[in-house]
Amino acid sequence: MDTLYLILFLLILLMGSVTTYIYYLKEKKSELAAIKRGFCPKCHFKSIELSDQRSAGCCGPKMVTFVCKECGYTNTFSMHDSDCTI
């Protein structure tokens, strides 16, 4: 019976973690959509700018950091380019 409670607890914990991660990804997606339109997702002014861009090669993901000049919002996104020609 103790094993059943442990499995049930772990299952609930796993479901909660997956749900939280899905919510986090949806939030990041909406923030990136606002940034692509040129708006800061926090203060809604057109004051967002690209501050850093790093990549690990031609085929790897790009780490892109955006900063808002008005409110100080900062966020980093991992973007994948499909321009891999070898």
N, C-alpha and C positions, 0 to 999 in steps of 0.2 A: 504494500500500500504506500510505503514511503517513496518507492521508486516512481509510482504513478504521480504523486504530488511533485516530485522533482522534475519529471518530464513535462508535466503541465506548466510548472513555473518557468522552465526553460523555453517552452513553446510560446508562452505569453511574452516573455522577455524578447524573444526573437521577432515576434510579430510587431511589438512596439518599436523595436530598433529599425525594422524595415519600413514601417509607416513613417517614422521620424525622418529617415533618410530620404524617402520619396518626397515628403513635404519640403525638406531642405533643397532638393534638386529643383522642384517647381519654383521655389522662391528665387533661386539663382537664375533660372531661365527667364523669369519675368524681369529681374534686374538687368540681365544682359540685353533683353529686348528693349528696355528703356534706354540703355546706354547706346545701343546701335541706332536708335532714333535721335540721339544727341542730348538726351535729358538725364539729369542726375535722378536716380530712383528715390533718393531721400528727400531732397529739397525741391525737385521738379524744375530747376533752372537749367538753361543751356550752358552749363559751366563745367561739363565733364571733359577731361582730357586724358590722353594716353600718357602714362608716366614711365612705364617700363615694359619691355618686350624681350622675352628670352626664349630660345629654342635649343633643342639638343641635336639638331641636324635637319636634313631636308624632310625626313619622313616622320619625325617625332612630333609630339604635341608642343604647342606654343603656350607659354605662360605670359598672359597679358594683364597688366595692372592699370586700373583707371583711378583717377583722383578727381574729386570735385573741388574747384577753386573757391566756391562759396561756403560750403558747409563742412568740408574736410572728409567727406565720404571716400573711403578707399576700399577697393575689392579687387581680387585677382581671379582670373578665369583661365581655365585650360581649354585651348581651342585646337582642334585637329584640322590640318589642311590635307586635302587629298591630291596635292600636286607632287606625287612621288613618281618620278621617272628615273629609272636606273639604266 
